[in-house]
Amino acid sequence: MLDRIPAVDNDAVILVIEDEPQEATLLLEAFRGRGFQHHIRVVGDGVEAMDYLLGRGKFERRPQSPPTLILLDLALPRMDGFEVLNELRQDKWLKYVPVVVFTGAADDQKRLAALDRGAKFVIAKPKNMADYDALAERITNLLRFLE
């Protein structure tokens, strides 16, 4: 496989890896409510996420530039969030993409394990629309910092 070179693009792309459609929808609504203009892509599990990121399968024709930011749920089918973090850190380009993990787990061991595997932030999974709005605000501020 040829090395992928990150494209220079002022349009941020956020990859949301979330297996619960209702939670993904609430997150998208929170971003829209803030007037968020960047592109957001949602995938439903870890295998689909890695296929998207590496341009495999149904994503083989997508431009091979990495997203600006990844929002990752830890509890995913087929390949969990920890496995995704491990895969990201082994890739020449993807290891530099900031990952924000959101989890419903109250277990500090899991949070620390996510940070040890390269997550930049670990936050509690939103429980209501106010939490989703707060998350969207934090992500918007983070993207301003990354630009």
NUPALO-882098 format. One record per residue: residue number from 1; residue in three letters; x, y, z of N, C-alpha, C in turn. Coordinates in steps of 0.05 Angstrom, whole numbers, padded with zeros to 5 digits. Layout:
<bavos>
NUM | ALA | X | Y | Z | X | Y | Z | X | Y | Z
...
</bavos>
This chain:
<bavos>
1 | MET | 00017 | -00023 | 00000 | 00000 | 00000 | 00000 | 00018 | 00025 | 00000
2 | LEU | 00011 | 00044 | -00016 | 00025 | 00069 | -00017 | 00021 | 00085 | 00008
3 | ASP | 00041 | 00100 | 00017 | 00037 | 00117 | 00040 | 00017 | 00139 | 00033
4 | ARG | 00000 | 00145 | 00052 | -00019 | 00166 | 00048 | -00007 | 00192 | 00059
5 | ILE | -00009 | 00213 | 00043 | 00002 | 00239 | 00052 | -00022 | 00256 | 00059
6 | PRO | -00022 | 00268 | 00084 | -00045 | 00284 | 00092 | -00048 | 00308 | 00074
7 | ALA | -00073 | 00313 | 00066 | -00079 | 00336 | 00050 | -00081 | 00361 | 00067
8 | VAL | -00073 | 00383 | 00056 | -00076 | 00409 | 00070 | -00104 | 00419 | 00063
9 | ASP | -00121 | 00422 | 00083 | -00149 | 00428 | 00078 | -00159 | 00445 | 00101
10 | ASN | -00170 | 00468 | 00096 | -00181 | 00485 | 00117 | -00208 | 00475 | 00127
11 | ASP | -00221 | 00457 | 00113 | -00246 | 00446 | 00122 | -00240 | 00423 | 00141
12 | ALA | -00245 | 00426 | 00167 | -00241 | 00405 | 00186 | -00260 | 00382 | 00181
13 | VAL | -00251 | 00359 | 00184 | -00267 | 00335 | 00183 | -00266 | 00321 | 00210
14 | ILE | -00289 | 00317 | 00222 | -00290 | 00303 | 00247 | -00301 | 00275 | 00241
15 | LEU | -00287 | 00255 | 00250 | -00297 | 00228 | 00248 | -00309 | 00220 | 00275
16 | VAL | -00335 | 00214 | 00275 | -00349 | 00205 | 00299 | -00352 | 00175 | 00297
17 | ILE | -00341 | 00161 | 00317 | -00344 | 00132 | 00317 | -00362 | 00125 | 00340
18 | GLU | -00387 | 00119 | 00334 | -00409 | 00115 | 00353 | -00428 | 00095 | 00342
19 | ASP | -00434 | 00074 | 00358 | -00451 | 00052 | 00348 | -00481 | 00057 | 00354
20 | GLU | -00487 | 00076 | 00371 | -00515 | 00081 | 00378 | -00525 | 00104 | 00360
21 | PRO | -00543 | 00098 | 00341 | -00552 | 00119 | 00322 | -00565 | 00143 | 00336
22 | GLN | -00580 | 00138 | 00358 | -00594 | 00160 | 00372 | -00573 | 00179 | 00384
23 | GLU | -00552 | 00168 | 00395 | -00531 | 00185 | 00407 | -00516 | 00200 | 00386
24 | ALA | -00510 | 00188 | 00363 | -00497 | 00202 | 00341 | -00515 | 00225 | 00331
25 | THR | -00541 | 00220 | 00329 | -00560 | 00240 | 00320 | -00560 | 00264 | 00340
26 | LEU | -00561 | 00258 | 00366 | -00561 | 00280 | 00385 | -00535 | 00296 | 00384
27 | LEU | -00513 | 00283 | 00379 | -00488 | 00298 | 00376 | -00488 | 00316 | 00351
28 | LEU | -00498 | 00305 | 00329 | -00500 | 00321 | 00305 | -00519 | 00345 | 00309
29 | GLU | -00541 | 00340 | 00322 | -00560 | 00362 | 00328 | -00546 | 00384 | 00345
30 | ALA | -00530 | 00376 | 00364 | -00516 | 00395 | 00381 | -00497 | 00412 | 00364
31 | PHE | -00482 | 00399 | 00346 | -00464 | 00414 | 00329 | -00479 | 00433 | 00311
32 | ARG | -00501 | 00424 | 00299 | -00517 | 00441 | 00282 | -00528 | 00465 | 00297
33 | GLY | -00536 | 00460 | 00322 | -00547 | 00481 | 00339 | -00527 | 00503 | 00344
34 | ARG | -00501 | 00497 | 00342 | -00480 | 00516 | 00347 | -00471 | 00529 | 00320
35 | GLY | -00485 | 00522 | 00298 | -00477 | 00534 | 00272 | -00451 | 00522 | 00262
36 | PHE | -00445 | 00498 | 00270 | -00420 | 00484 | 00263 | -00420 | 00480 | 00232
37 | GLN | -00398 | 00489 | 00220 | -00396 | 00488 | 00190 | -00378 | 00466 | 00180
38 | HIS | -00363 | 00453 | 00197 | -00344 | 00433 | 00187 | -00358 | 00406 | 00180
39 | HIS | -00345 | 00390 | 00164 | -00355 | 00364 | 00156 | -00353 | 00344 | 00179
40 | ILE | -00375 | 00329 | 00183 | -00375 | 00308 | 00204 | -00383 | 00282 | 00190
41 | ARG | -00367 | 00261 | 00195 | -00373 | 00235 | 00185 | -00378 | 00216 | 00208
42 | VAL | -00399 | 00201 | 00208 | -00405 | 00182 | 00229 | -00403 | 00154 | 00218
43 | VAL | -00388 | 00137 | 00234 | -00387 | 00108 | 00228 | -00395 | 00093 | 00253
44 | GLY | -00405 | 00069 | 00249 | -00418 | 00054 | 00271 | -00402 | 00034 | 00287
45 | ASP | -00378 | 00028 | 00279 | -00362 | 00010 | 00294 | -00333 | 00013 | 00287
46 | GLY | -00315 | -00001 | 00302 | -00287 | 00002 | 00299 | -00276 | -00008 | 00272
47 | VAL | -00288 | -00029 | 00262 | -00279 | -00040 | 00236 | -00285 | -00020 | 00214
48 | GLU | -00310 | -00009 | 00214 | -00318 | 00011 | 00194 | -00300 | 00036 | 00197
49 | ALA | -00294 | 00043 | 00221 | -00276 | 00067 | 00225 | -00249 | 00063 | 00212
50 | MET | -00237 | 00040 | 00217 | -00211 | 00034 | 00206 | -00212 | 00032 | 00175
51 | ASP | -00234 | 00020 | 00165 | -00237 | 00020 | 00136 | -00239 | 00048 | 00124
52 | TYR | -00254 | 00065 | 00138 | -00256 | 00093 | 00129 | -00229 | 00107 | 00130
53 | LEU | -00215 | 00104 | 00152 | -00190 | 00118 | 00156 | -00168 | 00108 | 00137
54 | LEU | -00169 | 00083 | 00130 | -00148 | 00071 | 00113 | -00157 | 00068 | 00084
55 | GLY | -00181 | 00077 | 00078 | -00191 | 00076 | 00050 | -00195 | 00048 | 00040
56 | ARG | -00207 | 00031 | 00057 | -00212 | 00003 | 00049 | -00241 | -00001 | 00043
57 | GLY | -00247 | -00023 | 00029 | -00275 | -00031 | 00024 | -00291 | -00009 | 00011
58 | LYS | -00314 | -00003 | 00022 | -00332 | 00017 | 00010 | -00321 | 00045 | 00011
59 | PHE | -00299 | 00049 | 00025 | -00286 | 00075 | 00027 | -00261 | 00078 | 00010
60 | GLU | -00256 | 00059 | -00008 | -00231 | 00059 | -00023 | -00229 | 00083 | -00042
61 | ARG | -00250 | 00095 | -00049 | -00249 | 00118 | -00067 | -00249 | 00145 | -00053
62 | ARG | -00250 | 00146 | -00027 | -00251 | 00171 | -00013 | -00222 | 00183 | -00012
63 | PRO | -00221 | 00210 | -00012 | -00194 | 00222 | -00010 | -00180 | 00213 | 00015
64 | GLN | -00154 | 00208 | 00013 | -00139 | 00196 | 00034 | -00126 | 00216 | 00053
65 | SER | -00141 | 00236 | 00061 | -00131 | 00255 | 00081 | -00144 | 00248 | 00108
66 | PRO | -00128 | 00249 | 00129 | -00139 | 00241 | 00155 | -00158 | 00263 | 00166
67 | PRO | -00176 | 00255 | 00184 | -00193 | 00275 | 00196 | -00177 | 00294 | 00214
68 | THR | -00188 | 00317 | 00220 | -00176 | 00335 | 00238 | -00178 | 00325 | 00267
69 | LEU | -00200 | 00311 | 00273 | -00205 | 00302 | 00300 | -00222 | 00277 | 00298
70 | ILE | -00218 | 00259 | 00317 | -00234 | 00235 | 00320 | -00248 | 00235 | 00347
71 | LEU | -00274 | 00231 | 00347 | -00290 | 00227 | 00371 | -00296 | 00197 | 00372
72 | LEU | -00287 | 00184 | 00393 | -00288 | 00155 | 00395 | -00302 | 00145 | 00419
73 | ASP | -00323 | 00129 | 00415 | -00336 | 00114 | 00437 | -00319 | 00089 | 00443
74 | LEU | -00315 | 00082 | 00468 | -00299 | 00058 | 00474 | -00315 | 00032 | 00470
75 | ALA | -00341 | 00033 | 00476 | -00357 | 00008 | 00474 | -00368 | 00006 | 00446
76 | LEU | -00354 | -00008 | 00429 | -00362 | -00011 | 00401 | -00363 | -00041 | 00393
77 | PRO | -00381 | -00048 | 00374 | -00381 | -00076 | 00365 | -00358 | -00081 | 00345
78 | ARG | -00352 | -00105 | 00341 | -00332 | -00116 | 00322 | -00303 | -00108 | 00329
79 | MET | -00298 | -00083 | 00335 | -00271 | -00075 | 00344 | -00276 | -00052 | 00364
80 | ASP | -00268 | -00056 | 00389 | -00274 | -00036 | 00409 | -00256 | -00012 | 00407
81 | GLY | -00262 | 00009 | 00422 | -00247 | 00034 | 00421 | -00217 | 00031 | 00428
82 | PHE | -00211 | 00012 | 00446 | -00183 | 00007 | 00453 | -00167 | -00004 | 00429
83 | GLU | -00180 | -00022 | 00414 | -00168 | -00033 | 00390 | -00164 | -00012 | 00369
84 | VAL | -00184 | 00006 | 00366 | -00181 | 00028 | 00347 | -00158 | 00046 | 00355
85 | LEU | -00155 | 00053 | 00380 | -00133 | 00069 | 00389 | -00106 | 00055 | 00383
86 | ASN | -00105 | 00029 | 00387 | -00080 | 00014 | 00381 | -00074 | 00016 | 00351
87 | GLU | -00094 | 00013 | 00335 | -00090 | 00014 | 00305 | -00081 | 00042 | 00297
88 | LEU | -00094 | 00062 | 00308 | -00087 | 00090 | 00301 | -00058 | 00096 | 00307
89 | ARG | -00049 | 00087 | 00330 | -00021 | 00093 | 00339 | 00000 | 00078 | 00323
90 | GLN | -00008 | 00058 | 00308 | 00011 | 00043 | 00291 | 00013 | 00054 | 00263
91 | ASP | -00005 | 00073 | 00256 | -00005 | 00084 | 00229 | 00013 | 00109 | 00227
92 | LYS | 00028 | 00110 | 00205 | 00047 | 00132 | 00201 | 00034 | 00160 | 00203
93 | TRP | 00010 | 00163 | 00193 | -00003 | 00190 | 00193 | -00025 | 00192 | 00214
94 | LEU | -00040 | 00171 | 00219 | -00062 | 00172 | 00237 | -00054 | 00176 | 00266
95 | LYS | -00030 | 00168 | 00273 | -00021 | 00171 | 00300 | -00020 | 00200 | 00309
96 | TYR | -00021 | 00219 | 00290 | -00020 | 00247 | 00297 | -00048 | 00260 | 00299
97 | VAL | -00068 | 00245 | 00293 | -00096 | 00256 | 00294 | -00105 | 00256 | 00323
98 | PRO | -00113 | 00279 | 00334 | -00123 | 00279 | 00362 | -00148 | 00263 | 00365
99 | VAL | -00149 | 00247 | 00386 | -00173 | 00230 | 00392 | -00185 | 00239 | 00418
100 | VAL | -00211 | 00244 | 00418 | -00226 | 00250 | 00442 | -00244 | 00225 | 00447
101 | VAL | -00239 | 00212 | 00469 | -00255 | 00188 | 00476 | -00278 | 00197 | 00493
102 | PHE | -00302 | 00187 | 00487 | -00324 | 00192 | 00505 | -00335 | 00164 | 00513
103 | THR | -00340 | 00162 | 00539 | -00347 | 00135 | 00549 | -00367 | 00138 | 00572
104 | GLY | -00384 | 00119 | 00574 | -00403 | 00117 | 00596 | -00391 | 00103 | 00620
105 | ALA | -00368 | 00091 | 00616 | -00355 | 00076 | 00638 | -00345 | 00095 | 00659
106 | ALA | -00352 | 00089 | 00684 | -00342 | 00105 | 00706 | -00315 | 00095 | 00716
107 | ASP | -00306 | 00074 | 00704 | -00281 | 00060 | 00712 | -00257 | 00077 | 00705
108 | ASP | -00242 | 00087 | 00725 | -00219 | 00103 | 00720 | -00197 | 00087 | 00706
109 | GLN | -00196 | 00061 | 00710 | -00176 | 00044 | 00696 | -00180 | 00046 | 00666
110 | LYS | -00205 | 00046 | 00657 | -00211 | 00047 | 00628 | -00203 | 00075 | 00617
111 | ARG | -00208 | 00095 | 00633 | -00201 | 00122 | 00624 | -00171 | 00125 | 00622
112 | LEU | -00157 | 00115 | 00641 | -00127 | 00116 | 00641 | -00116 | 00099 | 00618
113 | ALA | -00129 | 00076 | 00613 | -00120 | 00059 | 00591 | -00123 | 00073 | 00564
114 | ALA | -00145 | 00088 | 00561 | -00149 | 00103 | 00536 | -00128 | 00124 | 00532
115 | LEU | -00121 | 00138 | 00554 | -00100 | 00159 | 00552 | -00073 | 00146 | 00547
116 | ASP | -00068 | 00123 | 00559 | -00043 | 00108 | 00554 | -00040 | 00099 | 00525
117 | ARG | -00063 | 00095 | 00512 | -00063 | 00086 | 00484 | -00064 | 00109 | 00464
118 | GLY | -00062 | 00134 | 00474 | -00059 | 00156 | 00456 | -00082 | 00176 | 00455
119 | ALA | -00104 | 00170 | 00469 | -00126 | 00190 | 00469 | -00116 | 00216 | 00482
120 | LYS | -00124 | 00238 | 00471 | -00116 | 00264 | 00482 | -00134 | 00273 | 00505
121 | PHE | -00159 | 00265 | 00503 | -00179 | 00272 | 00524 | -00197 | 00248 | 00527
122 | VAL | -00207 | 00244 | 00552 | -00228 | 00225 | 00558 | -00249 | 00240 | 00573
123 | ILE | -00274 | 00239 | 00562 | -00295 | 00254 | 00575 | -00319 | 00235 | 00579
124 | ALA | -00336 | 00242 | 00598 | -00360 | 00227 | 00603 | -00379 | 00229 | 00579
125 | LYS | -00392 | 00206 | 00573 | -00411 | 00206 | 00551 | -00435 | 00223 | 00559
126 | PRO | -00444 | 00240 | 00541 | -00467 | 00258 | 00547 | -00491 | 00241 | 00554
127 | LYS | -00507 | 00252 | 00573 | -00531 | 00239 | 00582 | -00557 | 00253 | 00574
128 | ASN | -00555 | 00279 | 00567 | -00578 | 00294 | 00559 | -00570 | 00315 | 00538
129 | MET | -00589 | 00329 | 00528 | -00582 | 00349 | 00507 | -00564 | 00371 | 00517
130 | ALA | -00566 | 00379 | 00542 | -00548 | 00399 | 00552 | -00519 | 00389 | 00552
131 | ASP | -00516 | 00363 | 00559 | -00489 | 00351 | 00558 | -00478 | 00351 | 00529
132 | TYR | -00496 | 00344 | 00510 | -00487 | 00343 | 00482 | -00480 | 00371 | 00472
133 | ASP | -00495 | 00392 | 00481 | -00488 | 00419 | 00474 | -00461 | 00427 | 00485
134 | ALA | -00456 | 00419 | 00510 | -00431 | 00426 | 00523 | -00408 | 00412 | 00508
135 | LEU | -00412 | 00387 | 00500 | -00391 | 00372 | 00485 | -00386 | 00386 | 00459
136 | ALA | -00407 | 00394 | 00445 | -00404 | 00407 | 00419 | -00388 | 00433 | 00423
137 | GLU | -00394 | 00448 | 00444 | -00379 | 00472 | 00450 | -00349 | 00466 | 00455
138 | ARG | -00343 | 00446 | 00470 | -00315 | 00439 | 00476 | -00301 | 00431 | 00450
139 | ILE | -00314 | 00415 | 00433 | -00301 | 00406 | 00408 | -00297 | 00430 | 00390
140 | THR | -00317 | 00448 | 00388 | -00314 | 00472 | 00372 | -00290 | 00488 | 00381
141 | ASN | -00287 | 00492 | 00407 | -00264 | 00507 | 00418 | -00238 | 00492 | 00412
142 | LEU | -00238 | 00466 | 00415 | -00214 | 00450 | 00409 | -00206 | 00453 | 00379
143 | LEU | -00225 | 00453 | 00361 | -00219 | 00456 | 00333 | -00207 | 00484 | 00327
144 | ARG | -00216 | 00504 | 00341 | -00205 | 00531 | 00337 | -00175 | 00530 | 00345
145 | PHE | -00169 | 00516 | 00366 | -00141 | 00513 | 00376 | -00125 | 00498 | 00355
146 | LEU | -00136 | 00478 | 00342 | -00121 | 00461 | 00324 | -00116 | 00474 | 00297
147 | GLU | -00133 | 00494 | 00290 | -00131 | 00507 | 00264 | -00106 | 00524 | 00261
</bavos>
